[in-house]
Amino acid sequence: MAEQLVRKGAMARQEPELDGGHPMRPSACALFESCQAPLCPLDQSSLKGVWYADEEICRARSYAGLAWIRGQRKIGRVGARGYFTLEMLQRNCIVKRGIAGLDSDAQEEPQLRRWLADHPARRGMSEEKKAALRQRAQAGRFWERR
């Protein structure tokens, strides 16, 4: 099973295409040739691969806002074990110490379903809840009362 995992370091980079069918040029990123990140926003074929928490993360500032890169940074800070797919990294879930990815020695699909079920996406806060919290915060600002 471990041999089936795709790592960008072992593959030659292919020129990715944008949704419009126009190829994305490596010149779009000054770090493209020297970067060792296994998942690259400019290399669409690498996005089908996997990422381990101890591997490099894209350093280009122009892509730092991507949800899956933010997820990589969070997971990298807590020192997770196992590997993560793009779908897992895009999940906006709570990341804390002890989070684990998938085991490379077991089948991926059942593990992935279980991981996604165990790590639900964060729920947004309703406007009523936000207003109630805002009101409580303002009521608690005793130092501004005169």
N, C-alpha and C positions, 0 to 999 in steps of 0.2 A: 504494500500500500504506500509506503514511504517513497517508492520510486515514481509513483503516479503524481506526486505533488509537483507542481510547476514552480520553479524558482527562476526569476528573471536573470540572476547572475549566470545561470547555465545556458541561457538562451540568447541568441542574437536579437537585438532590438529591431522591431519592425516599425515602419513609418505608420502611425495611426491615422485614422480618418475621422473627421468631425461628422456630425449628423448630416451636413450638406454634401458629403462625399468628397470634400476637399481635404487633401492630406495636411496634417499638422506637422509643421517643420520643426526639427530639433532646435533650430535657431530661435524658436519662441521662448526657449529657456536657456540661459547662460550656463546652467549647471547640468544640462542634459547629458553631455558626454562623460563627465566625471562622477555622476551620481550613481550610487550603488543601491538605491532603494528598490526593493523588489516590486513595489506597486508604484507606477508612475502615471500621473494624469495625462501625459503626452503619449503614452504607449498603451493603447487600448488592449493589446494582447496580454499585457502584464496584469491587467485588472481581473483576469480569469484565474490568476494564481493565488497564492496564500502569503500571509505575512506572520512572522514570529515577532514577539515583543522585543527581542534583543536585536532585531535588524533595523537598518536605517529607515528613516522617514523622509519624504520629500522635503527639501529645504527651501524650495522656491516660495518666496513671499506671495506671489500672485496666486498660488494654489492653497495657501494656508487656511483659507476659509471653507474649503470643501469639508463636508460632514465626515467623510471617512478618514481624512487626514487629522481632523480634530479628535476623532475616535482613537486613532493610532497614538496620538500624543497622550491621551488620558490613560490608555492601556499600558503604554510604555513606562509611564511614571509609576504605576503600581507593580510593575515587574511580573506580569502574568506569564503563565506557562501554556504550552500548546500553540496551535496556529489559528489564525483568524482569516476568514474569507471577507470579500468586499461587502457582502450582505450583512455580516456580523458587525463590521466596522461602521457601516452606515446606520445601524440601529442606535437611536438616541435613548440609551438606557443608562442606568446608574452604574458607574464603574468605580469599584473600590478594591482594596487589597484582598486578594484571594480569588479574583475573577480568573477563570481558566478558559482557554480556547478548546479546540478539538484535538483529539489524540490522533497522531499520524498512523498508528498501528491498527486502528479500527475503521469501520466503514463510515464515510463522511455523512451520508444522508440522514440516518437516524440520529446521529450526534447533533447535526445541525438543527433538525426539528426540535430536539430536546433543548438545545441551547437557546433557540429563539423563544420557546415557550417559557423557559426559566428567566429570561431577560426581556420583560415586556418594555415597550417604548414608553417614555415618560408621557404622562398626561399633561395637557396644557391647563392653566388655571382659568376659571371662568371670570368674566368681568365682575360679577357680584362678589366673588371671593377676593379678587384684587382690591375692590373698593372697600370691603370690610377690613382687610389687612392695612390698607392705607389709612383708614380712619383710626384703627387701633394704634398705629405708629404715631399719628399726629396727637392722639390723646395722651400718649405716653411721653411726649416731649415736655416734661415738667420744667426744664431749665429755661424754656422760652416764655413761660407764663410770668406775668408781672401784675 
